[in-house]
Amino acid sequence: MNTVKEEFWYLDVLVNNAVKEVSRAIEDLSFEERQLAINSKLNGSWLCTKYALPLLKKSDDANIIVISSSADERPSPDIWSYAVATGAVNCFVKALAAHMPNYGIRVNAVMPSQVRTAHWGSDEKNDKLWKTFKEFNPMKRLATPEIVADAVVLLVNDPHKYFNGNFLYVNGGGHWK
């Protein structure tokens, strides 16, 4: 944030997008592993927002976009720590959306389905998992990083500057299934 301050003096858009998923059942997960999920998703968003806030307040059209998920709506046993962290982040978005307009800042969340990135690797087990994700999706496809980025741009470029407190599902309808 110091670099942004030195170069630009303000910040128009902050996108919070961090997660460290630990896929284990509750009985197999250590406290430290659970904390890793909470720290990356919730505390990462909080810290970035906290330190960006002075710069966002100087903008004429500030936005905070949180990349979240609907995992908290129907958590599965093997990603429960991620689901709990997501629920906390979604509550964080709601709290910010109620408070930040006082500073002229809009807050929204983008809720993508699974997005395959290099992080996931490409082996037979992962390829099979991604095929399952695709078949489960009502549109029979998966989100891409470009689709998620387009959703962020949509919220930032809101022509009426009235999107605030929204959770934009970018998952082909997968949250209904």
Buried (B, 14 or more C-beta within 10 A) or exposed (E): BEEBBEEEEBBBBBBBBBBBBBBBEEEEBEEEBBBBBBBBBBBBBBEBBEEBBEBBBBBEEBBBBBBBBBBBEEBEEBBBBBBBBBBBBBEBBBEBBEEBEEEBBBBBBBBBBBBBEEEEEEEEEEEEBBEEBBEBBEEEEBBBEEBBBEBBEBBBEBEEEEBBBBBBBBBBEBBEE
